[in-house]
Amino acid sequence: MGTYNGQDFLAEQLLSIENQSHKDWRLIISDDGSTDETLAIAKAFQEKWGNDRLELRQGPNQGFCKNFLSLACDSSIKADFYAFADQDDVWMVDKLSIALAYFNGGNNADVPRFYCGRTQLVDDKLKTLGYSPLFTLPLSFRNALVQSIAGGNTMVFNQGAKELLEKAGLLNVVSHDWWVYQLIKGAGGVAFYDPEPTLLYRQHSKALVGSNSNLKAKIDRIGFALNGRFKEWNCINYAALLSVKHLLTKDNRDILFTFGKFRGAKFKDRIKLLEVRGLYRQTWQGTLSLWFAILLNKI
């Protein structure tokens, strides 16, 4: 768990972790320089649970992404499975049990795998607002290059995925959850998207990252294509992927190289990103924004 000034909702989230039906867990909190009562709340739970159950660390103070990746890339943290946890959500009681049921279905621990899924959106008082988008298209590197499909707060991954993240190291990427999707699929790993929510994803004014399901978010995606934000994100992630190209499969290296070659090319060549490499997003609105980006040379 990465925390930063999360005093308003942290206790409720920690209680939801405490009440999980799966009891064999350990929590590591990396605090990124909180100036409110976040650490005091965490220390109170540490006293309640014990140091073996809850470990507190100082984060790198470089934002939420580096905070989470500082944990995921730490080779001293060892377990059978790993889960990201946000400070302001509420986990449904069977969140971990459901994710582990997927992994315990005979999956090879050496193959990088991650579980992710849909979320139930709620307000400050946990009143239901709706659900995050339901994605039904295949999860692939072609999709991962241009879309992050699930929040890190839903992700659970195995030892193979953890070792892959360690090999990649603490890189400059847009977000930890998008990076997990890109790296694991790029390396030939396996991803599973659960259409049934297992956590309450709180939408509030202080949230660093929110859901992308409302009308404003859909309009923003087209806006990102117009203002160059999407291109900026692609530049960051492309550089990171290029630096770990040796970890990718040959086919996915070819896709990455084509992506880099045609991003700044003439329009007829940029179209090849869709026609030849088959890049896609999960919804028609997302695909529309992708076409806008290609049309305007903003990819």
Short mmCIF file of the C-alpha atoms (twelve columns), coordinates in Angstrom:
data_MODEL
# 
_entry.id   MODEL 
# 
loop_
_atom_site.group_PDB 
_atom_site.id 
_atom_site.type_symbol 
_atom_site.label_atom_id 
_atom_site.label_alt_id 
_atom_site.label_comp_id 
_atom_site.label_asym_id 
_atom_site.label_seq_id 
_atom_site.Cartn_x 
_atom_site.Cartn_y 
_atom_site.Cartn_z 
_atom_site.pdbx_PDB_model_num 
ATOM 1   C CA . MET A 1   0.000   0.000   0.000   1 
ATOM 2   C CA . GLY A 2   1.172   3.461   -0.870  1 
ATOM 3   C CA . THR A 3   -0.073  6.256   1.376   1 
ATOM 4   C CA . TYR A 4   0.035   10.038  1.273   1 
ATOM 5   C CA . ASN A 5   -2.152  12.265  3.474   1 
ATOM 6   C CA . GLY A 6   -4.846  9.608   3.623   1 
ATOM 7   C CA . GLN A 7   -6.182  10.164  7.129   1 
ATOM 8   C CA . ASP A 8   -9.822  10.550  6.051   1 
ATOM 9   C CA . PHE A 9   -10.354 7.000   4.806   1 
ATOM 10  C CA . LEU A 10  -7.300  4.924   5.756   1 
ATOM 11  C CA . ALA A 11  -8.767  3.316   8.881   1 
ATOM 12  C CA . GLU A 12  -11.803 2.080   6.976   1 
ATOM 13  C CA . GLN A 13  -9.601  0.521   4.311   1 
ATOM 14  C CA . LEU A 14  -7.359  -1.156  6.888   1 
ATOM 15  C CA . LEU A 15  -10.410 -2.616  8.616   1 
ATOM 16  C CA . SER A 16  -11.608 -4.056  5.315   1 
ATOM 17  C CA . ILE A 17  -8.221  -5.751  4.878   1 
ATOM 18  C CA . GLU A 18  -8.389  -7.045  8.452   1 
ATOM 19  C CA . ASN A 19  -11.815 -8.552  7.727   1 
ATOM 20  C CA . GLN A 20  -10.788 -10.488 4.622   1 
ATOM 21  C CA . SER A 21  -12.039 -14.068 4.466   1 
ATOM 22  C CA . HIS A 22  -8.518  -15.053 3.390   1 
ATOM 23  C CA . LYS A 23  -6.480  -14.603 6.569   1 
ATOM 24  C CA . ASP A 24  -2.934  -15.415 5.460   1 
ATOM 25  C CA . TRP A 25  -1.718  -11.950 4.488   1 
ATOM 26  C CA . ARG A 26  0.855   -9.340  5.458   1 
ATOM 27  C CA . LEU A 27  0.667   -5.618  4.713   1 
ATOM 28  C CA . ILE A 28  3.547   -3.274  3.887   1 
ATOM 29  C CA . ILE A 29  2.725   0.438   3.875   1 
ATOM 30  C CA . SER A 30  5.089   2.831   2.127   1 
ATOM 31  C CA . ASP A 31  4.265   6.368   3.222   1 
ATOM 32  C CA . ASP A 32  5.329   9.096   0.816   1 
ATOM 33  C CA . GLY A 33  5.764   11.944  3.277   1 
ATOM 34  C CA . SER A 34  2.327   12.420  4.828   1 
ATOM 35  C CA . THR A 35  1.863   15.536  6.942   1 
ATOM 36  C CA . ASP A 36  -1.535  14.607  8.407   1 
ATOM 37  C CA . GLU A 37  -2.506  11.744  10.753  1 
ATOM 38  C CA . THR A 38  -1.878  8.967   8.213   1 
ATOM 39  C CA . LEU A 39  1.170   7.564   9.993   1 
ATOM 40  C CA . ALA A 40  -0.489  7.783   13.393  1 
ATOM 41  C CA . ILE A 41  -3.435  5.737   12.078  1 
ATOM 42  C CA . ALA A 42  -1.096  3.210   10.484  1 
ATOM 43  C CA . LYS A 43  0.955   2.885   13.672  1 
ATOM 44  C CA . ALA A 44  -2.207  2.289   15.700  1 
ATOM 45  C CA . PHE A 45  -3.055  -0.650  13.429  1 
ATOM 46  C CA . GLN A 46  0.534   -1.833  13.646  1 
ATOM 47  C CA . GLU A 47  0.234   -1.979  17.426  1 
ATOM 48  C CA . LYS A 48  -3.058  -3.830  17.068  1 
ATOM 49  C CA . TRP A 49  -1.863  -6.334  14.454  1 
ATOM 50  C CA . GLY A 50  1.819   -6.625  15.379  1 
ATOM 51  C CA . ASN A 51  4.984   -5.800  13.432  1 
ATOM 52  C CA . ASP A 52  4.929   -9.146  11.633  1 
ATOM 53  C CA . ARG A 53  1.522   -8.307  10.178  1 
ATOM 54  C CA . LEU A 54  2.081   -4.633  9.296   1 
ATOM 55  C CA . GLU A 55  5.374   -3.068  8.252   1 
ATOM 56  C CA . LEU A 56  5.802   0.681   7.777   1 
ATOM 57  C CA . ARG A 57  8.310   2.132   5.341   1 
ATOM 58  C CA . GLN A 58  9.327   5.559   4.110   1 
ATOM 59  C CA . GLY A 59  8.514   6.069   0.434   1 
ATOM 60  C CA . PRO A 60  10.777  7.634   -2.207  1 
ATOM 61  C CA . ASN A 61  8.750   10.906  -2.190  1 
ATOM 62  C CA . GLN A 62  8.476   10.874  -5.983  1 
ATOM 63  C CA . GLY A 63  4.732   10.398  -6.405  1 
ATOM 64  C CA . PHE A 64  2.277   7.521   -6.178  1 
ATOM 65  C CA . CYS A 65  3.692   5.527   -9.109  1 
ATOM 66  C CA . LYS A 66  7.273   5.381   -7.810  1 
ATOM 67  C CA . ASN A 67  5.926   4.688   -4.332  1 
ATOM 68  C CA . PHE A 68  4.078   1.556   -5.448  1 
ATOM 69  C CA . LEU A 69  6.878   0.388   -7.732  1 
ATOM 70  C CA . SER A 70  9.441   0.838   -4.944  1 
ATOM 71  C CA . LEU A 71  7.616   -2.013  -3.216  1 
ATOM 72  C CA . ALA A 72  6.938   -4.140  -6.289  1 
ATOM 73  C CA . CYS A 73  10.586  -3.949  -7.387  1 
ATOM 74  C CA . ASP A 74  12.032  -4.699  -3.940  1 
ATOM 75  C CA . SER A 75  13.564  -8.191  -4.054  1 
ATOM 76  C CA . SER A 76  13.591  -8.397  -0.245  1 
ATOM 77  C CA . ILE A 77  9.768   -8.584  -0.238  1 
ATOM 78  C CA . LYS A 78  8.863   -12.214 -0.807  1 
ATOM 79  C CA . ALA A 79  5.503   -13.987 -0.867  1 
ATOM 80  C CA . ASP A 80  3.505   -16.372 -3.019  1 
ATOM 81  C CA . PHE A 81  1.238   -13.582 -4.279  1 
ATOM 82  C CA . TYR A 82  1.170   -9.793  -4.137  1 
ATOM 83  C CA . ALA A 83  -1.628  -7.210  -4.204  1 
ATOM 84  C CA . PHE A 84  -1.617  -3.438  -4.566  1 
ATOM 85  C CA . ALA A 85  -3.880  -1.575  -2.132  1 
ATOM 86  C CA . ASP A 86  -4.999  2.057   -2.266  1 
ATOM 87  C CA . GLN A 87  -5.438  4.012   0.958   1 
ATOM 88  C CA . ASP A 88  -9.036  5.121   0.402   1 
ATOM 89  C CA . ASP A 89  -10.910 2.078   -0.945  1 
ATOM 90  C CA . VAL A 90  -12.919 -0.554  0.887   1 
ATOM 91  C CA . TRP A 91  -12.214 -4.177  0.005   1 
ATOM 92  C CA . MET A 92  -15.143 -6.566  -0.179  1 
ATOM 93  C CA . VAL A 93  -14.662 -9.394  2.275   1 
ATOM 94  C CA . ASP A 94  -13.748 -11.981 -0.374  1 
ATOM 95  C CA . LYS A 95  -11.485 -9.809  -2.553  1 
ATOM 96  C CA . LEU A 96  -8.327  -11.803 -1.870  1 
ATOM 97  C CA . SER A 97  -10.086 -15.183 -1.847  1 
ATOM 98  C CA . ILE A 98  -11.574 -14.609 -5.297  1 
ATOM 99  C CA . ALA A 99  -8.253  -13.498 -6.785  1 
ATOM 100 C CA . LEU A 100 -6.379  -16.422 -5.263  1 
ATOM 101 C CA . ALA A 101 -8.963  -18.864 -6.600  1 
ATOM 102 C CA . TYR A 102 -7.863  -17.804 -10.089 1 
ATOM 103 C CA . PHE A 103 -4.193  -18.445 -9.315  1 
ATOM 104 C CA . ASN A 104 -4.809  -21.707 -7.522  1 
ATOM 105 C CA . GLY A 105 -6.388  -23.239 -10.596 1 
ATOM 106 C CA . GLY A 106 -3.155  -24.974 -11.515 1 
ATOM 107 C CA . ASN A 107 -1.342  -21.884 -12.829 1 
ATOM 108 C CA . ASN A 108 2.450   -22.115 -13.160 1 
ATOM 109 C CA . ALA A 109 4.099   -19.739 -10.684 1 
ATOM 110 C CA . ASP A 110 7.033   -19.203 -13.078 1 
ATOM 111 C CA . VAL A 111 4.793   -17.665 -15.746 1 
ATOM 112 C CA . PRO A 112 4.133   -13.963 -14.993 1 
ATOM 113 C CA . ARG A 113 0.407   -13.598 -14.283 1 
ATOM 114 C CA . PHE A 114 -1.816  -10.921 -12.875 1 
ATOM 115 C CA . TYR A 115 -5.446  -10.682 -11.890 1 
ATOM 116 C CA . CYS A 116 -7.374  -7.429  -12.203 1 
ATOM 117 C CA . GLY A 117 -10.980 -6.386  -12.570 1 
ATOM 118 C CA . ARG A 118 -13.896 -4.069  -12.521 1 
ATOM 119 C CA . THR A 119 -14.705 -1.858  -9.513  1 
ATOM 120 C CA . GLN A 120 -17.856 -0.599  -7.810  1 
ATOM 121 C CA . LEU A 121 -17.682 3.194   -7.681  1 
ATOM 122 C CA . VAL A 122 -18.790 4.909   -4.472  1 
ATOM 123 C CA . ASP A 123 -18.756 8.416   -3.010  1 
ATOM 124 C CA . ASP A 124 -17.228 9.627   0.257   1 
ATOM 125 C CA . LYS A 125 -19.995 7.924   2.247   1 
ATOM 126 C CA . LEU A 126 -19.799 4.675   0.236   1 
ATOM 127 C CA . LYS A 127 -23.001 5.386   -1.663  1 
ATOM 128 C CA . THR A 128 -22.952 3.513   -4.972  1 
ATOM 129 C CA . LEU A 129 -22.295 5.701   -8.016  1 
ATOM 130 C CA . GLY A 130 -22.022 2.963   -10.619 1 
ATOM 131 C CA . TYR A 131 -19.260 0.741   -11.971 1 
ATOM 132 C CA . SER A 132 -16.019 1.115   -13.851 1 
ATOM 133 C CA . PRO A 133 -16.150 0.207   -17.571 1 
ATOM 134 C CA . LEU A 134 -16.732 -3.438  -18.465 1 
ATOM 135 C CA . PHE A 135 -14.003 -4.573  -20.852 1 
ATOM 136 C CA . THR A 136 -14.570 -7.643  -23.025 1 
ATOM 137 C CA . LEU A 137 -11.868 -7.564  -25.712 1 
ATOM 138 C CA . PRO A 138 -8.722  -9.720  -25.360 1 
ATOM 139 C CA . LEU A 139 -5.945  -8.506  -23.080 1 
ATOM 140 C CA . SER A 140 -2.821  -8.158  -25.204 1 
ATOM 141 C CA . PHE A 141 0.347   -6.144  -25.711 1 
ATOM 142 C CA . ARG A 142 -1.374  -4.446  -28.678 1 
ATOM 143 C CA . ASN A 143 -3.984  -3.150  -26.249 1 
ATOM 144 C CA . ALA A 144 -1.535  -2.469  -23.413 1 
ATOM 145 C CA . LEU A 145 0.545   -0.105  -25.558 1 
ATOM 146 C CA . VAL A 146 -2.355  2.339   -25.839 1 
ATOM 147 C CA . GLN A 147 -4.579  1.652   -22.823 1 
ATOM 148 C CA . SER A 148 -4.485  0.880   -19.124 1 
ATOM 149 C CA . ILE A 149 -7.347  -1.523  -18.502 1 
ATOM 150 C CA . ALA A 150 -7.640  -1.741  -14.716 1 
ATOM 151 C CA . GLY A 151 -6.734  0.118   -11.566 1 
ATOM 152 C CA . GLY A 152 -3.791  -1.062  -9.525  1 
ATOM 153 C CA . ASN A 153 -6.161  -1.326  -6.572  1 
ATOM 154 C CA . THR A 154 -7.655  -4.441  -8.219  1 
ATOM 155 C CA . MET A 155 -4.365  -6.104  -9.120  1 
ATOM 156 C CA . VAL A 156 -2.993  -9.313  -7.626  1 
ATOM 157 C CA . PHE A 157 0.082   -10.910 -9.203  1 
ATOM 158 C CA . ASN A 158 2.246   -13.982 -8.760  1 
ATOM 159 C CA . GLN A 159 5.938   -14.544 -8.079  1 
ATOM 160 C CA . GLY A 160 6.742   -14.732 -11.793 1 
ATOM 161 C CA . ALA A 161 5.294   -11.249 -12.286 1 
ATOM 162 C CA . LYS A 162 7.118   -9.927  -9.216  1 
ATOM 163 C CA . GLU A 163 10.452  -11.223 -10.511 1 
ATOM 164 C CA . LEU A 164 9.786   -9.622  -13.898 1 
ATOM 165 C CA . LEU A 165 9.108   -6.261  -12.238 1 
ATOM 166 C CA . GLU A 166 12.330  -6.622  -10.257 1 
ATOM 167 C CA . LYS A 167 14.312  -7.297  -13.435 1 
ATOM 168 C CA . ALA A 168 12.827  -4.213  -15.081 1 
ATOM 169 C CA . GLY A 169 13.662  -2.081  -12.061 1 
ATOM 170 C CA . LEU A 170 12.337  1.245   -10.842 1 
ATOM 171 C CA . LEU A 171 11.739  3.024   -14.157 1 
ATOM 172 C CA . ASN A 172 10.048  6.274   -15.072 1 
ATOM 173 C CA . VAL A 173 6.555   5.233   -16.224 1 
ATOM 174 C CA . VAL A 174 3.135   6.889   -16.258 1 
ATOM 175 C CA . SER A 175 1.445   4.645   -13.683 1 
ATOM 176 C CA . HIS A 176 2.266   1.413   -11.902 1 
ATOM 177 C CA . ASP A 177 -0.893  -0.397  -13.036 1 
ATOM 178 C CA . TRP A 178 -0.452  0.455   -16.718 1 
ATOM 179 C CA . TRP A 179 3.179   -0.607  -16.444 1 
ATOM 180 C CA . VAL A 180 2.226   -3.995  -14.973 1 
ATOM 181 C CA . TYR A 181 -0.119  -4.573  -17.916 1 
ATOM 182 C CA . GLN A 182 2.458   -3.501  -20.502 1 
ATOM 183 C CA . LEU A 183 5.414   -5.370  -19.034 1 
ATOM 184 C CA . ILE A 184 3.677   -8.654  -18.256 1 
ATOM 185 C CA . LYS A 185 1.859   -8.888  -21.580 1 
ATOM 186 C CA . GLY A 186 4.983   -7.704  -23.397 1 
ATOM 187 C CA . ALA A 187 6.982   -10.528 -21.815 1 
ATOM 188 C CA . GLY A 188 4.401   -13.103 -22.869 1 
ATOM 189 C CA . GLY A 189 2.699   -13.298 -19.491 1 
ATOM 190 C CA . VAL A 190 -0.969  -13.873 -18.713 1 
ATOM 191 C CA . ALA A 191 -3.629  -11.407 -17.562 1 
ATOM 192 C CA . PHE A 192 -7.140  -12.074 -16.295 1 
ATOM 193 C CA . TYR A 193 -9.859  -9.420  -16.084 1 
ATOM 194 C CA . ASP A 194 -12.687 -10.159 -13.632 1 
ATOM 195 C CA . PRO A 195 -16.007 -8.585  -14.680 1 
ATOM 196 C CA . GLU A 196 -17.326 -8.840  -11.102 1 
ATOM 197 C CA . PRO A 197 -16.156 -6.047  -8.733  1 
ATOM 198 C CA . THR A 198 -14.443 -7.003  -5.487  1 
ATOM 199 C CA . LEU A 199 -13.785 -3.556  -4.056  1 
ATOM 200 C CA . LEU A 200 -15.479 -0.223  -3.453  1 
ATOM 201 C CA . TYR A 201 -13.512 2.412   -5.359  1 
ATOM 202 C CA . ARG A 202 -14.038 5.693   -3.549  1 
ATOM 203 C CA . GLN A 203 -14.398 8.793   -5.750  1 
ATOM 204 C CA . HIS A 204 -13.576 11.956  -3.806  1 
ATOM 205 C CA . SER A 205 -11.994 15.358  -4.270  1 
ATOM 206 C CA . LYS A 206 -8.623  14.379  -2.796  1 
ATOM 207 C CA . ALA A 207 -8.137  11.247  -4.895  1 
ATOM 208 C CA . LEU A 208 -4.914  11.315  -6.936  1 
ATOM 209 C CA . VAL A 209 -6.426  9.053   -9.598  1 
ATOM 210 C CA . GLY A 210 -10.123 8.520   -10.284 1 
ATOM 211 C CA . SER A 211 -12.319 6.265   -12.375 1 
ATOM 212 C CA . ASN A 212 -12.486 6.804   -16.124 1 
ATOM 213 C CA . SER A 213 -16.118 5.769   -16.571 1 
ATOM 214 C CA . ASN A 214 -18.094 9.025   -16.525 1 
ATOM 215 C CA . LEU A 215 -18.898 11.319  -19.433 1 
ATOM 216 C CA . LYS A 216 -16.241 13.854  -18.449 1 
ATOM 217 C CA . ALA A 217 -13.561 11.147  -18.483 1 
ATOM 218 C CA . LYS A 218 -14.678 9.978   -21.918 1 
ATOM 219 C CA . ILE A 219 -14.486 13.540  -23.236 1 
ATOM 220 C CA . ASP A 220 -11.114 13.987  -21.526 1 
ATOM 221 C CA . ARG A 221 -9.712  11.034  -23.464 1 
ATOM 222 C CA . ILE A 222 -10.392 12.878  -26.722 1 
ATOM 223 C CA . GLY A 223 -9.004  16.034  -25.120 1 
ATOM 224 C CA . PHE A 224 -5.784  14.212  -24.256 1 
ATOM 225 C CA . ALA A 225 -5.353  13.437  -27.950 1 
ATOM 226 C CA . LEU A 226 -5.811  17.098  -28.812 1 
ATOM 227 C CA . ASN A 227 -3.542  18.624  -26.164 1 
ATOM 228 C CA . GLY A 228 -0.675  16.155  -26.531 1 
ATOM 229 C CA . ARG A 229 -1.016  14.511  -23.106 1 
ATOM 230 C CA . PHE A 230 -1.569  11.067  -24.639 1 
ATOM 231 C CA . LYS A 231 1.540   11.487  -26.802 1 
ATOM 232 C CA . GLU A 232 3.538   12.519  -23.745 1 
ATOM 233 C CA . TRP A 233 2.403   9.399   -21.883 1 
ATOM 234 C CA . ASN A 234 3.308   7.222   -24.866 1 
ATOM 235 C CA . CYS A 235 6.771   8.763   -24.998 1 
ATOM 236 C CA . ILE A 236 7.377   7.934   -21.347 1 
ATOM 237 C CA . ASN A 237 6.109   4.359   -21.555 1 
ATOM 238 C CA . TYR A 238 7.810   3.697   -24.899 1 
ATOM 239 C CA . ALA A 239 11.182  4.738   -23.470 1 
ATOM 240 C CA . ALA A 240 10.677  2.450   -20.479 1 
ATOM 241 C CA . LEU A 241 9.675   -0.510  -22.657 1 
ATOM 242 C CA . LEU A 242 12.601  0.106   -24.996 1 
ATOM 243 C CA . SER A 243 14.979  -0.039  -22.036 1 
ATOM 244 C CA . VAL A 244 13.705  -3.525  -21.136 1 
ATOM 245 C CA . LYS A 245 13.212  -4.814  -24.685 1 
ATOM 246 C CA . HIS A 246 15.318  -7.861  -23.788 1 
ATOM 247 C CA . LEU A 247 12.506  -8.955  -21.462 1 
ATOM 248 C CA . LEU A 248 9.876   -8.876  -24.220 1 
ATOM 249 C CA . THR A 249 8.975   -11.665 -26.627 1 
ATOM 250 C CA . LYS A 250 10.243  -11.336 -30.193 1 
ATOM 251 C CA . ASP A 251 6.748   -10.644 -31.564 1 
ATOM 252 C CA . ASN A 252 6.123   -7.945  -28.985 1 
ATOM 253 C CA . ARG A 253 9.548   -6.383  -29.579 1 
ATOM 254 C CA . ASP A 254 8.575   -6.117  -33.244 1 
ATOM 255 C CA . ILE A 255 5.289   -4.456  -32.276 1 
ATOM 256 C CA . LEU A 256 7.161   -2.027  -30.012 1 
ATOM 257 C CA . PHE A 257 9.691   -1.141  -32.720 1 
ATOM 258 C CA . THR A 258 6.882   -0.551  -35.228 1 
ATOM 259 C CA . PHE A 259 5.114   1.614   -32.666 1 
ATOM 260 C CA . GLY A 260 8.242   3.738   -32.263 1 
ATOM 261 C CA . LYS A 261 8.926   3.920   -36.005 1 
ATOM 262 C CA . PHE A 262 5.460   5.041   -37.087 1 
ATOM 263 C CA . ARG A 263 4.430   7.305   -34.192 1 
ATOM 264 C CA . GLY A 264 5.971   10.378  -35.799 1 
ATOM 265 C CA . ALA A 265 5.672   9.239   -39.417 1 
ATOM 266 C CA . LYS A 266 3.458   10.572  -42.191 1 
ATOM 267 C CA . PHE A 267 -0.271  9.966   -41.826 1 
ATOM 268 C CA . LYS A 268 -0.409  7.021   -44.266 1 
ATOM 269 C CA . ASP A 269 2.326   5.302   -42.282 1 
ATOM 270 C CA . ARG A 270 0.807   6.089   -38.891 1 
ATOM 271 C CA . ILE A 271 -2.356  4.277   -39.998 1 
ATOM 272 C CA . LYS A 272 -0.243  1.119   -40.151 1 
ATOM 273 C CA . LEU A 273 -0.226  1.129   -36.367 1 
ATOM 274 C CA . LEU A 274 -3.852  0.021   -36.604 1 
ATOM 275 C CA . GLU A 275 -3.806  -1.805  -39.933 1 
ATOM 276 C CA . VAL A 276 -0.550  -3.736  -39.569 1 
ATOM 277 C CA . ARG A 277 0.017   -3.977  -35.821 1 
ATOM 278 C CA . GLY A 278 -3.641  -3.948  -34.829 1 
ATOM 279 C CA . LEU A 279 -3.445  -1.565  -31.873 1 
ATOM 280 C CA . TYR A 280 -6.827  -1.192  -30.190 1 
ATOM 281 C CA . ARG A 281 -8.642  0.056   -27.122 1 
ATOM 282 C CA . GLN A 282 -11.393 -1.752  -25.257 1 
ATOM 283 C CA . THR A 283 -14.385 0.458   -26.181 1 
ATOM 284 C CA . TRP A 284 -15.533 2.280   -29.305 1 
ATOM 285 C CA . GLN A 285 -15.105 5.607   -27.495 1 
ATOM 286 C CA . GLY A 286 -11.535 4.674   -26.666 1 
ATOM 287 C CA . THR A 287 -10.866 3.567   -30.220 1 
ATOM 288 C CA . LEU A 288 -12.304 6.864   -31.453 1 
ATOM 289 C CA . SER A 289 -9.853  8.775   -29.255 1 
ATOM 290 C CA . LEU A 290 -7.051  6.575   -30.612 1 
ATOM 291 C CA . TRP A 291 -8.025  7.484   -34.179 1 
ATOM 292 C CA . PHE A 292 -8.047  11.150  -33.195 1 
ATOM 293 C CA . ALA A 293 -4.544  10.785  -31.829 1 
ATOM 294 C CA . ILE A 294 -3.299  9.115   -34.994 1 
ATOM 295 C CA . LEU A 295 -5.029  11.665  -37.232 1 
ATOM 296 C CA . LEU A 296 -3.471  14.588  -35.350 1 
ATOM 297 C CA . ASN A 297 -0.037  12.995  -34.921 1 
ATOM 298 C CA . LYS A 298 -0.596  12.938  -31.163 1 
ATOM 299 C CA . ILE A 299 0.296   9.307   -30.551 1 
# 
